[in-house]
Amino acid sequence: MAAVTDAAGTFAAYADDREDARFTDWLRARSEPGWTEATTHRFVRELGGGDLSEEVFRRYLVQDYAFLETGVGAFGHAVGQAPTMDAKSRLAGFLATLTGDENDYFERAFETLGVSESTYGDPEVAPTTAAFRDLLERAAREGGYAETLAVLVPAEWVYRAWATAIEKPPDRFYFAEWVDLHAVDDFREFVAWLRAELDREGAAASQRRQRRIERLFVRTVELEAAFFEAAYDPALDPAGGDRPW
């Protein structure tokens, strides 16, 4: 695990000399250098420039689709944990996006990229993907609403950060739509709302619990960068045949 930044070691110390200090800003600062690595990784730079190879993007999409089911489960768990009906409604609305618009994107992209249903339906899961799944499941299973948010917030916030930094989406639809899904106003607003939820929950938590939340957040950011890097590993390609996909 990469060393965290030299930002204040506790939220109380971070907030002491700041007006309107946000818990999620402290978490992001504590996640460095992982945050910068994830949001400026060569994968997102090449994707934004339209220079990413199809082979790399195929590997990435197959692994991300393998992760999607776990992500849906974590958001579903958060619906049950959420303290208000408004929060439950917001989370349920995002679940509908994941299982609707985003799932539709995956199916169209797989068809265009020549990825068979047998491949994306039952992939060989990369170690990073498995670690990410485990982190989500443990956060939801062993903690409460704040712990679940500690993983969901950076997982979505990292994507908002790199996607909104792309000024001109690439031409190929499977690149352009993937950027757009994470840069549209609805997604930006949802991530802002998620952050506000964790700001409230985290600021009210005990210092010991804040430490647990911090560890989950930092580990999620590290795994985001590792997830992008894993897409460059040809060992993830299905074996056999002239067109193994």
Secondary structure, 3 states (H helix, E strand, C coil): CCCCCCCCCCHHHHHHCCCCCCHHHHHHHHCCCHHHHHHCCHHHHHHHHCCCCHHHHHHHHHHHHHHHHHHHHHHHHHHHHCCCHHHHHHHHHHHHHHHHHHHHHHHHHHHHHCCCHHHHHCCCCCHHHHHHHHHHHHHHHHCCHHHHHHHHHHHHHHHHHHHHCCCCCCCCHHHHHHHHHCCCHHHHHHHHHHHHHHHHHHHHCCHHHHHHHHHHHHHHHHHHHHHHHHCCCHHHCCCCCCCCC
